[in-house]
């Protein structure tokens, strides 16, 4: 039964919707945590340490954090896989390109695929930069996330990569949230306008909230 659901387009769209909402919840929490950098190194580093001690003493050190990571990895893989397979089905269904572009399709809709690729590459870079320190500039300091973040956004390319990715994220959320609501049956004639407004507000707040961190470093407010 699970295989039958997965093989159907409706099943894949449902997987995309649910996994997308899981990632959206994480992004909201992640953005709020990131903004703690404006309260200084002590507050930000304490928050980063707290993430590793959630659930203690019932949960061992970092167990909750690893549980969240596993859930996110599963969500990202499920989201990307279903998106790719749906895209392939769409291409096979109409192998020749339309002579005229469909009117009414928003810029976010037309760039969802490329936006997804940009975000996928960004996630890899972001982890290598601030989690493992592999591509980090200025010398990665384990246990000092505040300084690591400041180092990253003290470089022009760190700012460019991050800001471009967050703009792509905003477009992705703007279309993705409304699309997920339709897939899960939340849309209707009376609710569509409200759902689109929520999608716009979420996209704007998350984009602005994430970009506020590199802007804070560039302007010297965070140093």
C-alpha positions in Angstrom: 0.0 0.0 0.0 2.8 2.4 0.9 4.5 1.6 -2.5 1.3 2.2 -4.3 0.9 5.6 -2.6 4.5 6.5 -3.3 4.3 5.6 -7.0 1.3 7.9 -7.5 1.8 11.6 -8.3 -0.6 12.5 -5.5 1.5 10.4 -3.1 4.7 12.2 -4.1 3.0 15.6 -3.9 1.8 14.7 -0.4 5.4 13.7 0.6 6.7 17.0 -0.8 4.1 18.9 1.2 4.6 17.2 4.5 8.4 17.2 4.3 8.3 20.9 3.2 6.2 21.8 6.2 8.6 20.0 8.5 11.5 22.0 7.1 9.5 25.2 7.3 9.0 24.7 11.1 12.7 24.1 11.5 13.5 27.2 9.5 11.3 29.4 11.7 13.0 28.0 14.9 16.5 28.3 13.2 15.9 32.0 12.3 14.8 32.9 15.8 17.9 31.3 17.2 20.1 33.0 14.7 18.8 36.4 15.7 20.2 35.8 19.2 23.5 36.8 17.7 22.4 40.5 18.2 22.5 39.9 22.0 26.2 39.2 22.0 28.7 36.3 22.0 27.8 35.0 25.4 24.0 34.8 24.6 24.6 33.2 21.2 27.2 30.7 22.4 25.0 29.7 25.3 22.1 29.1 22.9 24.3 26.9 20.7 25.4 24.9 23.8 21.8 24.6 25.0 20.8 22.9 21.6 23.2 20.1 22.6 21.7 19.6 26.1 18.0 19.6 25.2 16.2 16.8 27.1 18.9 16.2 29.7 19.1 14.2 31.9 16.5 12.0 30.2 18.3 12.4 26.8 22.1 12.0 26.6 24.2 14.9 25.5 23.4 15.8 21.8 20.9 13.0 21.4 18.0 15.4 20.8 20.1 17.4 18.4 21.0 14.3 16.4 17.3 13.2 16.4 16.4 16.6 14.8 19.2 16.2 12.3 18.0 12.8 11.3 14.5 14.0 10.8 15.7 16.9 8.7 17.9 14.7 6.5 14.9 12.4 5.9 12.7 15.4 5.1 15.3 16.9 2.7 15.9 13.6 0.9 12.2 12.8 0.6 11.4 16.3 -0.6 14.2 16.3 -3.2 13.5 12.8 -4.4 9.8 13.4 -4.9 10.4 16.8 -6.6 12.9 15.2 -9.0 10.6 12.3 -9.9 7.6 14.6 -10.3 9.7 16.8 -12.6 10.8 13.8 -14.7 7.1 12.7 -15.0 6.2 16.2 -16.1 8.9 16.3 -18.8 7.9 12.8 -20.1 4.3 13.9 -20.2 5.2 16.8 -22.6 8.6 16.1 -24.2 8.3 19.2 -26.4 8.5 22.6 -24.8 5.5 24.9 -24.9 5.7 27.5 -27.7 4.3 30.1 -25.4 4.8 30.3 -21.6 1.8 29.8 -19.5 0.4 33.1 -18.3 -0.3 33.7 -14.7 2.6 31.5 -13.5 4.5 33.5 -10.9 8.3 34.0 -11.0 8.5 31.8 -7.9 6.6 29.0 -9.6 8.8 29.1 -12.7 12.0 29.0 -10.7 11.1 26.4 -8.1 13.4 23.7 -9.6 16.4 26.0 -9.9 15.7 27.4 -6.4 15.7 23.9 -5.0 19.1 23.1 -6.6 20.5 26.4 -5.3 19.2 25.6 -1.8 20.6 22.0 -2.0 24.1 23.3 -2.9 23.8 25.9 -0.1 23.0 23.4 2.5 26.2 21.4 1.7 28.3 24.6 1.8 26.6 25.8 5.0 27.4 22.6 6.8 31.0 22.5 5.6 31.4 26.1 6.7 29.8 26.3 10.1 29.3 22.7 11.3 32.5 20.9 10.2 34.6 24.0 9.4 36.0 22.3 6.3 35.6 25.4 4.1 35.5 28.0 6.9 37.5 31.2 6.6 39.6 32.6 9.4 40.2 29.4 11.3 37.2 27.4 12.5 36.9 27.4 16.3 35.0 24.5 17.8 32.6 25.6 20.5 32.7 29.3 19.4 29.8 29.6 17.0 29.6 33.4 17.4 33.1 34.0 16.2 32.6 31.4 13.4 29.6 33.3 12.1 31.3 36.6 12.2 34.3 35.2 10.3 32.0 33.8 7.6 30.2 37.1 7.0 33.4 39.1 7.1 34.1 37.8 3.7 32.4 39.1 0.5 31.8 35.6 -0.9 30.3 34.4 2.4 27.8 37.2 2.2 27.0 36.7 -1.5 26.4 32.9 -1.1 24.2 33.3 1.9 22.1 36.2 0.7 21.5 34.7 -2.8 20.5 31.4 -1.1 18.1 33.2 1.3 16.5 35.1 -1.6 16.0 31.7 -3.3 14.6 30.4 0.0 12.0 33.2 0.1 10.8 32.5 -3.4 10.7 28.7 -2.6 8.6 29.2 0.5 6.3 31.7 -1.1 5.1 29.2 -3.7 5.8 26.0 -1.7 3.6 26.9 1.3 0.6 27.7 -0.8 1.2 24.6 -3.0 1.5 22.4 0.1 -1.8 23.8 1.5 -3.5 22.9 -1.8 -2.1 19.4 -1.8 -3.2 18.7 1.8 -6.7 20.0 1.1 -6.5 23.2 3.1 -7.2 25.4 0.1 -10.6 26.7 -1.0 -12.2 29.7 -2.6 -12.6 31.4 0.7 -9.2 30.5 2.1 -6.9 30.9 -0.9 -6.4 34.6 -0.5 -5.5 34.1 3.2 -3.2 31.3 2.4 -1.4 33.3 -0.2 -1.0 36.2 2.3 0.4 33.8 4.9 2.8 32.5 2.3 4.0 36.0 1.4 4.4 37.0 5.1 6.3 33.8 5.9 8.6 34.2 2.9 9.3 37.9 3.8 9.9 37.4 7.5 12.2 34.4 7.0 14.2 36.0 4.2 14.6 39.2 6.2 15.3 37.4 9.4 18.1 35.2 7.9 19.6 38.1 5.9 19.7 40.2 9.1 22.6 38.2 10.4 25.1 39.0 7.6 23.8 42.5 7.4 24.6 42.9 11.1 28.1 41.7 10.6 28.6 43.9 7.5 27.4 47.0 9.2 29.5 46.4 12.4 26.5 46.0 14.7 27.6 42.4 15.2 31.4 42.1 15.6 
